[in-house]
Amino acid sequence: MVDNVSPLLSSTPASAPAKDTPERIHKAATQFEGLLIGEMLKSARESSSGGWMGTGDGDDAAGDSAMGLAEQYFAQAMATGGGLGLARMIGAGLEKQASS
């Protein structure tokens, strides 16, 4: 018998979830925007033979991994710097909903 049940498997939470503060909402919205930008960059790279940065033929697995990592960091940097403005709009909507 299993005496120790993982907190992830139990039906009752170990602690109450933290309240959604404006800082947490902004951070989550920024991360979400970064994810969307990253997917856009990935799609642009995969749709063209040269990639969005003009990299070679795509046969190099290490190069593809490096490009994927670079896209993730670039996307997060863009989102942190304001990006497309999605994080601001999403954050405003979530903050309004949280205050209601």
C-alpha positions in Angstrom: 0.0 0.0 0.0 1.1 3.5 -0.7 1.2 5.6 2.5 2.6 8.7 1.0 0.3 10.3 -1.7 1.8 12.9 -3.9 0.3 16.4 -3.5 -0.2 16.5 -7.2 -2.5 13.4 -7.0 -4.5 14.4 -4.0 -7.9 15.9 -4.5 -7.5 18.6 -1.8 -4.9 21.3 -2.3 -2.0 21.4 0.2 -2.3 25.2 0.5 -4.7 27.8 -0.8 -3.8 29.2 -4.2 -2.2 32.6 -4.1 -4.3 35.6 -5.0 -3.9 37.1 -8.4 -1.9 40.2 -7.8 -1.3 42.8 -10.6 2.3 41.7 -10.7 1.5 38.0 -11.2 -1.1 38.9 -13.9 1.4 41.1 -15.7 4.1 38.4 -15.5 1.7 35.7 -16.8 0.5 37.9 -19.6 4.0 38.8 -20.7 5.0 35.1 -20.6 2.0 34.3 -22.7 2.8 37.0 -25.3 6.4 35.7 -25.4 5.0 32.2 -26.2 2.9 33.6 -29.0 5.7 35.6 -30.5 8.0 32.5 -30.2 5.4 30.4 -32.1 5.2 33.1 -34.8 9.0 33.1 -35.2 9.1 29.3 -35.3 6.4 29.2 -38.0 8.2 31.8 -40.1 11.4 29.8 -39.8 9.8 26.6 -40.8 7.7 28.1 -43.7 10.7 29.3 -45.6 13.8 27.4 -46.7 16.2 30.2 -45.5 14.5 30.8 -42.2 13.6 34.2 -40.8 17.3 34.9 -40.1 18.6 33.5 -43.3 20.2 30.3 -41.9 21.4 27.5 -44.1 19.6 24.5 -45.3 18.1 23.2 -42.0 19.9 19.8 -42.1 21.9 20.6 -39.0 20.1 19.4 -35.9 22.4 21.4 -33.6 21.8 24.5 -35.6 18.0 24.0 -35.5 18.2 23.5 -31.7 20.2 26.7 -31.3 17.8 28.6 -33.5 14.8 27.3 -31.5 16.5 28.5 -28.3 17.4 31.8 -29.8 13.8 32.3 -30.9 12.6 31.6 -27.4 14.9 34.1 -25.8 14.2 36.7 -28.5 10.5 36.3 -28.1 10.7 36.7 -24.3 12.9 39.8 -24.8 10.4 41.3 -27.2 7.5 40.6 -24.9 9.3 42.0 -21.9 10.0 45.2 -23.9 6.4 45.6 -24.9 6.2 43.2 -27.8 3.0 43.5 -29.8 1.0 45.0 -26.9 -0.9 41.8 -26.2 0.4 41.4 -22.6 -0.8 44.9 -21.8 -4.3 44.2 -23.2 -4.5 40.7 -21.6 -3.3 42.0 -18.3 -5.8 44.9 -18.3 -8.6 42.5 -19.0 -7.5 40.0 -16.3 -7.0 42.7 -13.7 -10.5 44.0 -14.4 -11.9 40.5 -14.0 -9.9 39.9 -10.8 -11.1 43.1 -9.2 -14.8 42.2 -9.9 
